[in-house]
Amino acid sequence: MKFSQPRIKRNIGHPEQILFPVRRRGLGAGACFCFLLLALSAASSQCVRCEEIVFAFYNVENYQTAAEGGHTLPASQPTPPPKPEASVAAVVRVIAAASPQILGLAEMGGGAAIADLRARLKAVGLDYPHVEWVEGADADRHLALLSQFPIVEAASRADIPFDLDGRLRRVSRGVLDATVDLGRGRRLRLVGAHWKSRRDTPGFDQAQFRAREAELLRKDVEKILAVDPDVWLLVFGDLNDTKNEFPVRELLGPPGSARRLTPLPLTDGRQEFWTHYWKTADIYSRIDYILASPALVARVDAERSGILDAPDWDAASDHRLIFTTLMLDSP
């Protein structure tokens, strides 16, 4: 099997004892959405003093533009068509509602698609001058990071080979790894992943593929935390598995370990956990995650973290946007 040449594009307590407050029940979807808008707006306005920021992750479901062609591996998966204008507009509305200062994205097209989304977001008041994105073996779907803060270090990897049943495979979307400067000597490292889908693929077992991706990414996390146990680290992405399955448990790390990541227990206004609707199987599940390092988890404002209750979420994507508010000064 031939792989396209991967590239990287850039523009340069114990965790388990943390108790996250539970949101109030009884709000309808519209009321929840308005409540989230007010909370996120407050977080954004206070960011002028750089006391807190909002980070969001969003799988935008094949954000392709007409200007981009490409080829996808395996060849049995055709290049996605351009995303319909109505769906693109819905994506912009969802992101604008969250108004994050830093935005992680999955299933972005190439440079043209990223430029298109940045221009649309700028038109609604969200300017992201700093960008990191990775083009791995999947030439159509990319991880990207848009930031209002400078990206001062980038260690993203596009070409990550591994053995699976005696055959050479590659992590399809690579690993995004960028550090942003939040000012006053504070830095946030962000590591993003988008693992193999749960759809069957000829030639290998999709669950085993994700298991190997998890093992490789956990090794990266171990290295990062070994060098600097106090690093502010967020690991985010579409992991295409539920939290009880091996890949997610492997990425978190051993229970009781000083290097274990904490999965943020994000919910929407109805206390529902799902982030993705798989239409083919008619399944709602949580497969999108934000994971915090031990040094960062205490800075998570759980009352202003969650799953965005966008009324037209399904017009934008088969995923819902997830977000967290981080307190930069001592909580």
C-alpha positions in Angstrom: 0.0 0.0 0.0 1.3 3.4 -0.9 1.0 6.4 1.4 1.0 10.0 0.5 3.9 12.0 1.8 2.8 13.3 5.2 3.5 17.0 6.0 3.1 19.3 8.9 1.7 22.8 8.3 2.2 25.6 10.8 2.1 29.3 11.4 4.3 30.1 13.7 -4.5 16.5 44.9 -4.7 13.3 43.1 -6.6 13.7 39.8 -9.3 11.1 40.7 -10.1 13.0 43.9 -11.0 16.2 42.1 -14.8 16.8 42.5 -16.5 18.5 39.6 -19.7 20.4 40.5 -22.9 19.0 38.9 -25.0 21.4 36.8 -28.6 22.1 37.6 -31.3 20.1 35.9 -34.5 21.2 34.5 -33.5 23.6 31.7 -34.8 23.1 28.2 -32.4 23.0 25.2 -33.0 26.6 24.2 -32.6 27.9 27.8 -29.5 25.8 28.2 -28.0 27.3 25.1 -28.7 30.8 26.2 -27.2 30.1 29.6 -24.1 28.7 28.0 -23.8 31.8 25.8 -23.9 34.1 28.8 -21.4 32.0 30.7 -19.0 31.8 27.8 -19.4 35.5 27.0 -18.4 36.3 30.6 -15.4 34.1 30.3 -14.4 35.7 27.0 -14.8 39.3 28.4 -12.6 38.5 31.4 -9.9 37.2 29.1 -8.9 40.8 28.4 -6.9 40.5 31.6 -5.8 37.0 30.6 -7.2 35.6 33.8 -9.0 32.8 32.1 -9.5 31.3 28.6 -11.9 29.1 26.8 -10.6 26.1 24.8 -12.9 24.2 22.5 -12.6 21.1 20.4 -14.9 20.4 17.4 -15.0 17.7 14.8 -16.5 19.7 11.9 -17.4 16.6 9.7 -15.5 16.9 6.4 -15.0 20.7 6.1 -13.9 20.6 2.5 -14.0 23.4 0.0 -14.6 23.2 -3.7 -11.0 24.4 -4.3 -9.6 21.3 -2.8 -9.2 17.9 -4.3 -7.3 15.0 -2.8 -7.1 11.3 -2.3 -7.9 9.3 0.8 -6.4 6.1 2.1 -7.7 3.5 1.8 -8.7 4.0 -1.8 -12.2 2.5 -1.0 -13.0 5.8 0.7 -13.6 8.5 -1.9 -12.6 12.2 -1.4 -15.4 13.9 0.5 -17.4 16.5 -1.5 -17.4 20.1 -0.6 -19.3 20.8 2.6 -22.7 22.4 1.8 -22.9 26.1 2.5 -25.8 25.7 4.9 -23.7 23.3 7.0 -20.6 25.6 6.8 -22.8 28.4 8.1 -24.0 26.2 11.0 -20.4 25.4 11.9 -19.6 29.1 12.1 -22.6 29.7 14.3 -21.7 26.9 16.7 -18.1 28.1 17.1 -19.2 31.7 17.4 -21.5 30.7 20.3 -18.6 29.2 22.1 -16.2 32.0 21.2 -13.1 30.1 22.3 -9.7 31.8 22.4 -8.1 28.5 21.3 -9.9 26.0 19.0 -9.0 22.5 18.2 -10.5 21.0 15.0 -10.8 17.6 13.4 -11.9 16.7 9.8 -10.7 19.9 8.4 -9.7 20.0 4.7 -6.3 21.4 3.7 -5.0 25.0 3.6 -7.9 26.3 1.6 -10.5 25.0 3.9 -8.7 26.3 7.0 -8.3 29.7 5.4 -12.0 29.7 4.5 -13.1 28.9 8.0 -10.7 31.5 9.5 -12.1 34.2 7.2 -15.7 33.3 8.1 -14.9 33.4 11.8 -13.1 36.7 11.5 -16.2 38.1 9.8 -18.2 37.3 13.0 -15.6 38.7 15.3 -13.3 35.7 16.0 -9.8 36.3 14.7 -7.3 33.5 14.9 -3.9 34.7 13.6 -2.0 31.6 14.8 -2.4 28.2 13.2 -1.0 24.7 13.4 -2.2 21.9 11.3 -1.1 18.4 10.3 -1.5 16.5 7.1 -0.9 12.8 7.7 -1.7 9.7 5.6 -5.3 10.8 5.3 -5.0 13.5 2.8 -8.5 14.8 3.2 -9.1 15.1 6.9 -6.8 17.0 9.1 -6.2 18.1 12.7 -5.9 21.9 13.2 -5.4 24.4 16.0 -6.5 28.0 15.7 -5.3 30.3 18.4 -5.6 34.0 19.4 -2.4 33.5 21.4 1.0 33.0 19.7 2.2 29.4 19.0 5.7 29.4 20.3 6.6 25.7 19.9 5.3 23.0 17.6 6.2 19.4 17.7 3.4 17.9 15.6 4.1 14.7 13.8 2.6 13.6 10.5 4.4 10.4 9.8 3.9 7.9 12.7 4.4 4.3 11.5 3.6 1.2 13.6 3.3 -2.5 13.2 -0.1 -4.1 13.1 -0.3 -7.9 12.6 3.1 -7.9 10.9 2.2 -5.0 8.4 3.3 -1.4 8.4 0.6 1.0 9.2 0.5 4.8 9.9 -1.5 6.9 12.2 -3.9 8.4 9.6 -4.1 11.9 11.0 -0.8 12.2 12.8 -0.6 14.0 16.1 -1.0 17.7 16.6 1.3 19.2 19.3 1.6 22.9 19.9 2.4 25.2 22.8 0.8 28.6 23.1 2.1 31.6 25.1 -0.6 32.9 27.4 1.5 35.7 28.6 3.2 36.4 32.0 5.3 33.3 31.5 2.4 31.0 31.3 2.2 28.4 28.5 -0.3 25.8 27.5 0.6 22.7 25.6 -2.1 21.2 23.4 -1.9 17.7 21.9 -4.7 16.6 19.5 -5.6 13.3 18.0 -8.3 11.9 15.7 -8.2 8.1 15.8 -9.4 5.5 13.4 -13.2 5.4 13.0 -15.3 2.5 14.2 -16.3 1.6 10.6 -14.9 -1.7 9.4 -11.9 -1.4 7.0 -10.6 -4.3 4.9 -7.2 -5.6 5.9 -7.2 -4.9 9.6 -9.3 -4.7 12.7 -10.4 -1.2 13.4 -10.4 -1.7 17.2 -6.8 -3.0 17.2 -5.8 0.0 15.1 -7.1 2.4 17.7 -5.4 0.4 20.4 -2.0 0.9 18.8 -2.8 4.6 18.2 -3.6 4.9 22.0 -0.3 3.1 23.0 1.7 5.4 20.8 0.0 8.6 22.1 0.3 7.5 25.7 4.1 7.1 25.2 4.1 10.8 24.0 2.2 11.9 27.1 4.6 9.9 29.4 7.6 11.7 27.8 6.0 15.1 28.1 5.1 14.6 31.8 8.5 13.0 32.6 10.3 16.1 31.3 8.0 18.5 33.1 5.5 17.1 35.7 4.1 20.7 36.1 3.3 21.3 32.5 -0.1 22.7 31.6 -1.2 20.0 29.2 -4.5 19.4 27.4 -5.0 16.3 25.3 -8.0 16.6 23.1 -9.6 14.9 20.2 -12.1 12.5 18.5 -10.9 9.2 19.9 -13.7 7.2 18.3 -14.2 5.1 21.5 -16.1 5.2 24.7 -14.3 5.7 28.0 -14.7 2.0 29.1 -12.7 0.7 26.1 -9.0 0.0 26.1 -7.8 2.9 23.9 -9.3 5.6 26.1 -8.2 3.8 29.3 -4.7 3.4 27.9 -4.4 7.1 27.0 -5.4 8.1 30.5 -2.7 6.1 32.1 -2.6 3.7 35.1 -5.0 4.5 38.0 -3.0 6.0 40.8 -0.2 7.2 38.6 1.2 10.7 39.1 1.1 11.1 35.3 -2.5 10.0 34.8 -4.7 12.4 32.7 -8.1 13.4 34.0 -11.0 13.3 31.5 -13.2 16.3 32.0 -16.7 15.1 32.8 -18.4 17.3 30.3 -22.2 17.4 29.9 -24.8 19.5 28.2 -27.6 21.4 30.0 -29.7 18.2 30.3 -26.8 16.3 32.0 -26.3 14.2 28.8 -22.8 13.1 27.9 -23.0 12.2 24.2 -20.9 14.1 21.7 -21.5 12.2 18.5 -24.4 10.7 16.6 -23.6 7.7 14.4 -26.5 7.6 12.0 -25.6 4.3 10.4 -25.8 2.5 13.8 -28.3 4.9 15.3 -26.0 5.4 18.3 -25.4 8.4 20.5 -22.1 8.3 22.4 -19.2 10.2 23.9 -16.2 9.8 21.8 -14.8 13.4 21.9 -12.6 14.3 24.9 -10.6 16.9 26.7 -8.1 15.4 29.1 -6.1 17.5 31.6 -2.7 16.9 33.1 -2.3 16.8 36.9 -0.9 20.3 37.1 -3.8 21.7 35.0 -6.9 19.9 36.3 -7.3 22.2 39.3 -7.5 25.2 37.0 -10.6 23.8 35.2 -13.7 25.8 35.8 -16.2 22.9 35.7 -19.2 25.2 35.9 -18.2 26.8 32.6 -17.1 23.7 30.8 -19.3 21.3 28.9 -21.0 20.3 25.7 -22.5 23.1 23.7 -26.3 22.9 23.4 -26.5 24.4 19.9 -30.1 24.2 18.6 -28.9 23.3 15.1 -25.9 21.1 16.0 -26.9 18.4 13.5 -27.0 20.9 10.6 -23.3 21.6 11.3 -21.8 18.2 12.1 -22.4 14.7 13.4 -20.4 15.9 16.5 -21.1 18.5 19.1 -18.6 21.1 20.2 -17.0 20.5 23.7 -15.3 23.3 25.7 -13.6 24.1 28.9 -12.8 27.3 30.8 -9.3 27.4 32.3 -8.4 29.8 35.2 -4.9 31.1 34.4 -4.3 32.6 37.8 -4.2 30.6 41.0 -7.7 29.2 41.6 
